[in-house]
Amino acid sequence: MIMKESNLTRHDLGREKFIEKVWEWKAEYGNRITTQLRRLGSSVDWSRERFTMDDMCSKAVIEAFNRFHEDGLLYRAERLGNWSCALKSAISDIEVDYIDLDGRTYLEVKTHKGNPNDAKGRYEFGVLTSFAYPVEDSGEQLIVATTRLETMLGDTAVAIHPEDERYKHLHGKYVIHPFNGRRIPIVCDDKLVDMSFGTGAVKITPAHDPNDYECGKRHNLEFITILAPDGSINHNGSQFEGMMRYDARIAVEEALKEKGLYKGKEPNKMRLGLCSRSGDILEPMITPQWYVNCDGMAKRSTDAVRNGELKILPAEHEKTWFQWLDNIRDWCVSRQLWWGHQIPAWFATKKGEEGVLKTDMKNNDRWVVARNEEDAFAKAVKLLGCSKDEIILERDEDVLDTWFSSGLFPFSVMGWPDNTDDLKAFYPTSLLETGLDILFFWVARMVMMGLQLTDTLPFHTVYLHAMVRDKDGRKMSKSLGNVIDPLEVINGCTLETLLAKLDAGNLPAKEIARAKKDQQADFPDGIPECGSDALRFGLLAYTVQGRDVNLDMKRVVGYRMFCNKLWNATRFALQFVSDFQPTPNILEELMSSGKMAIRDKFMISRLMACSETVNDCFASYKFGDAQHAAYSYWMNDVCDVFLELIKPVVYDKSEENKDNRWAAQATLWIAIEAGLRILHPMMPFVTEELWHRLPGRGTLGDAEPISIMLAQFPECTSAFRNLESEESMETTMKIIRACRSLRQQYNIGNKVLTHFFVKVASGQPEDAAKSQTDDIKTLGKASTVDINLDEESIPKSVGIVVVDEQMTVLMDIKGLVDYAAEIKKLEKQLTKTTNPMQQLEVKMAAPGYEDNVSEEVKASNQERLDGLKKKATDIEEAIANFKNLAEVEKSG
């Protein structure tokens, strides 16, 4: 942002001013995440909010660094590592993203001005360039190849296989570097060189390649660094000094051509490592850094999972845990940045001492690790054997990897290293919930550091949630401009606001244009207001998919409709219980009253089943299944069935119906109240509001909670499950669905009640139909429902639906249907169906169709033709049925 707004780098500002700017940014934007969490309904103790740079956490960081050093685990060394030229800093292996190139590929490089040889300023990658080194005192040349031509400026050997007959005469010889005249030894290395690949000769750049680095150590080669921190060629680069690395690549190629040493290039598959923070192409560089030996900590961490002390859920991610930690490398914890915890280490020299440079690894023992400057002076006095007044201390300017302080978080926030009351009361914690993408970045570091520094696991369970991606499956990232702020979903957001956010961000102009195009395609009308509850409920629904959540905003909008349905249904239901007074033990009173109809028993049984399912799902972290169970309970059992069934019961205020009405009201109150408690962890806002609106609130005794948050979560009482009532209701709903189907088939108006005849098998189906006849009449909109009448008693003018082998439902349609009008409508539909069907048949029968049309198109056409034929057949059967019924009614 500083670069975008002021065209300044952090180096232009200076460290002090830069850090001031960062703190200004923190003050302005630092509460954005906590605001999102609050709006999403996170219920936590906000007075305990911690920031890893505050005093409490900073104290823990300094202590941890010192303890690691005192235990011999932390050290400073010069090694080959990943270097980000954009950040001018080392980064760890797990901060590297990789892209695979199939061959010649042109890429933009943000740190470069642009390739003048490419219209878009891109640079060439994915090619293998061959060139020759002249053999000393000979007219012979030794040809080598590389994908990173500029690194030849730092070559300090050419390796051949000791058994390669082609080069045995060159053992012990030298080649001459064409640009600086350096004598480069030809070394024999059977570990690195494959005789069958290329020319069998390999250029060696120990300071800029991992394999060459090992070869350099084996042969005691010179390690020549050719890059400056910003990726430009340094003083070791001869005439190419000052050029950016990929500009130098082009220049080196041209210079080799001039010297007649260029041998050509060809496409070559390769993998590029990118900095996960900046997107910059990484360079292997030798730099002095601070490292932590993680071997012992990693073994304890894998042992904890293997012996069951630490559970990782879903368990499939244990494999990743073992793969990383069983093959762990020492952790590079220093970063050449300015924002972060400054490393508590000082370089000690004596006043007047010359030639003792902190960059020289020969002086590595002059580094003093301490808890503060006074402590550092005391250690330096002992180290140098002189008085404090004679010593100069220079603190390391580097900062610690952000994951170092984050790894301490479970106990640093409790006041560690002090043995505080909070630490004793709350550490270790129990559950960590986080994203699977930071399993090693953060989770492993917390476990390793917790075991090493407190000798205790920081938690016993890790639950890894899925990654939220955009609807196309792309990772949400600032570089793609596809990050959705939860507040934009909660409050709604116009397209103009979304586009303005991209302009205000830190993306390059080209990427802003691309991101805007995507935003306009995805959200042409902006993001509609969905509210927190719908967003939470929608995200939970996605968790059944596994690793990734491809977030489609239309689905979240769908759950906003569910919120509306919940609100309206509950408000509607409240009128049914407006004169009902619940009691503290209303459920037990209802179940023992003897007044319950089958529908009431069914509703309570479904409530118990939902409670059991949701509790089991929560306990096993199956949040998507819990969401589905709660959704089905409200939509199917409460709204579609019970609420509709009890309307005539509640409306009937006669003395004879008093007991039935009370039972229906009590059941409804219980079903809604407990249903809201079931939903509350998933949809906290709407459930809280509706729960307070239930009649009887504030009259249920001293034990009544003041908020749904404090109410007991519903549990299943097995004695209240009633499978017989559920089976009866299942049979009843089959009949009701058949009744509705018949009414729809014959276009019967809503206000017209019809006479149904139900043929059903004896036993449970017949008992259910007879005991719930009133319910069938209510939902089937029936004037009369007759069960298992004699055939002679059933009129001929009936519509029929065969439900299954045990059930058939018939509806008397005499006088209810205008057969001529219905036949006319159907004949019109038939014409609209047969015309395209015949056209398609002609097309498919045309000469050359079988030979010239693709199999995919032929399959699509055949599928469409089959559909049209079936539709035509169905219409013809309906016409025949209406004609037959018209004749029956006419003859009757």
Number of C-alpha atoms within 10 A of each C-alpha: 13 14 11 13 9 8 9 12 13 16 10 11 13 11 15 10 13 18 16 11 15 14 14 12 12 12 10 10 10 13 11 13 12 13 13 16 15 14 17 20 17 14 10 10 7 10 6 9 9 15 14 20 15 10 11 17 25 18 17 22 29 20 18 22 23 19 18 17 17 13 9 11 18 22 17 18 15 16 18 21 23 26 27 27 22 18 17 15 17 29 23 18 14 13 13 18 15 12 10 11 16 13 15 16 15 14 12 15 16 14 16 17 12 17 17 11 10 11 8 12 15 19 20 15 21 21 23 20 19 20 21 19 20 17 20 16 10 8 7 12 15 20 20 21 22 17 18 17 21 24 25 22 24 22 25 25 26 22 23 26 22 15 12 17 9 12 16 13 9 16 15 10 14 20 25 17 21 17 16 12 9 13 16 22 21 24 23 23 18 14 10 16 17 16 18 8 9 12 15 19 23 26 23 28 27 28 27 26 19 17 13 23 21 16 21 19 12 10 12 9 20 16 19 17 22 26 27 18 19 17 22 22 26 19 14 16 23 13 14 21 17 17 18 20 27 23 20 22 20 16 17 21 19 13 14 16 14 10 10 11 19 19 15 13 14 12 16 17 15 16 12 15 19 20 25 16 14 14 16 19 21 23 22 19 25 22 19 20 20 20 20 19 17 19 18 12 22 26 16 17 27 22 14 17 17 13 9 12 13 19 18 18 17 17 12 9 14 17 9 14 19 18 12 17 20 14 10 15 15 14 19 25 23 27 26 20 19 19 17 17 22 20 22 23 23 23 21 25 21 18 11 9 9 8 8 14 13 19 11 11 13 10 15 17 12 19 22 23 26 24 17 12 17 11 12 22 21 14 17 27 17 12 14 15 10 12 13 17 10 13 18 17 20 15 18 18 16 22 18 23 22 18 16 22 24 19 21 25 23 23 24 23 20 22 18 24 18 11 10 11 11 13 19 11 10 12 19 17 15 12 13 16 12 16 17 22 13 13 19 17 18 22 23 20 23 25 26 27 26 23 19 21 17 14 10 15 24 25 19 19 19 21 17 22 19 20 20 21 19 20 14 10 14 15 17 16 12 14 17 16 23 20 14 17 13 18 20 18 21 21 14 15 18 16 18 12 13 21 19 12 14 21 15 12 14 18 18 13 11 8 15 21 16 12 20 21 12 15 19 15 10 18 15 12 13 19 22 19 18 22 24 25 26 26 24 20 24 24 23 19 21 22 21 18 11 12 16 19 23 20 20 16 19 13 16 24 20 14 23 22 14 18 20 14 15 21 16 12 17 24 14 12 20 20 12 21 21 12 12 17 16 19 14 14 9 15 18 11 13 20 17 9 11 10 16 20 15 18 21 25 24 26 27 24 23 23 29 22 21 25 25 18 19 25 19 15 17 14 11 12 17 17 22 21 20 28 25 17 20 21 20 14 22 23 15 13 18 22 18 13 18 20 19 15 21 22 16 13 22 20 11 14 13 11 9 9 13 15 16 20 26 21 23 29 25 22 25 24 25 19 23 22 19 21 23 26 23 26 22 19 18 23 21 21 16 19 25 17 14 18 20 15 13 20 17 17 15 12 12 15 10 9 8 14 14 12 11 21 15 10 13 11 17 19 17 18 13 11 9 18 19 18 13 15 21 19 15 21 23 15 20 23 19 15 25 21 16 23 28 15 16 23 21 12 11 17 13 16 10 9 7 11 15 20 19 28 22 23 22 23 14 11 8 14 19 21 16 21 25 18 14 20 17 17 26 24 20 18 20 25 21 21 12 16 22 15 17 18 11 8 9 7 9 16 16 15 20 20 19 18 17 12 14 9 8 12 18 18 25 23 24 18 21 20 9 13 15 13 19 13 10 17 19 12 12 18 17 12 15 19 12 12 18 15 12 14 19 14 12 17 14 10 12 17 11 10 9 9 12 12 8 9 11 11 11 8 10 15 11 11 16 14 11 14 19 12 14 20 15 12 16 21 13 13 19 17 12 17 21 13 15 21 15 14 20 18 13 15 15 10 7 10
